[in-house]
Amino acid sequence: MKVALGQFAVDKEWQNNVITTLSLMEQAEQAGTDLLVLPEGILARDITNPKLVLTAAQPLDGPFMTQVLAASRGNNMTTMMSIHVPNGTEKVWNTLVAVRNGEIIAQYRKLHLYDAFAMKESENVVPGEDVPPLVNVAGLNVGLMTCYDVRFPELARRLVLDGADLLVLPAAWIKGPLKETHWELLVRARALENTTYVVAVGECGVRNIGNSMVVDPLGVVVVQAPETPALVYADIDPKRTAYARDVLPALVNRRFVAPRLPHEVQG
């Protein structure tokens, strides 16, 4: 599988962001990409106006996604990104969507909201309630996560035990003391402990670090973008995963059962 990581700084106007999104989709498709991953919250961003996630939110049949879906028609490339979607209350969902050939083939509402480091995502966003689905891309099962999810090893492990061959992580990782170190450490840890590829794509710009990366099943950084806008590529090799799981059979050796959400346990 060929993956592309499209890293950019999200503008406060959705019209500008859809232009950037469509350009990245066109470039990636022309390069023969199977899976393009874009950052988190790409509909609109304004660091001086946290409430923009509410006023700029659009439904999945709104003008932003309508243009994205139209651009995806006629080829088999899968594109994944996160946008804020109204939910009928005074808050929104942070929704990761997977798009292919004119259709939304999967969606995931972010489970873990970023209430940390003096930020409080839950002021504007409602958490999801369901484990993300797996999305088949070029014969491999892709597990979905979003940004802060990477700090919770239970989700990555659950997705891999459900059958994920690789994990994707759209993010808007905020700058700060040690934050770049946290990003690389966590992404590499989730890859290594689950002997799986992780495709992590971060927004860049004034507030966020960029540094999108692909990490292989033994924790090796295969490709890494800088702090500026970039479109980088990597190959996902199932043979590398098989080798990693042969020499490091951590999934076989584990003693704990698969993580479950509280309502799954109660059910």
Secondary structure, 3 states (H helix, E strand, C coil): CEEEEEECCCCCCHHHHHHHHHHHHHHHHHCCCCEEECCCCCCCCCCCCCCHHHHCCCCCCCHHHHHHHHHHCCCCCEEEEEEEEECCCCCEEEEEEEEECCEEEEEEECCCCCCCCCCCHHHCECCCCCCCCEEEECCEEEEECCHHHHHCHHHHHHHHHHCCCEEEEEECCECCCCHHHHHHHHHHHHHHHHCCEEEEEECCCCCECCCCEEECCCCCEEEECCCCCEEEEEECCHHHHHHHHHHCCHHHHCCCCCCCCHHHHHC
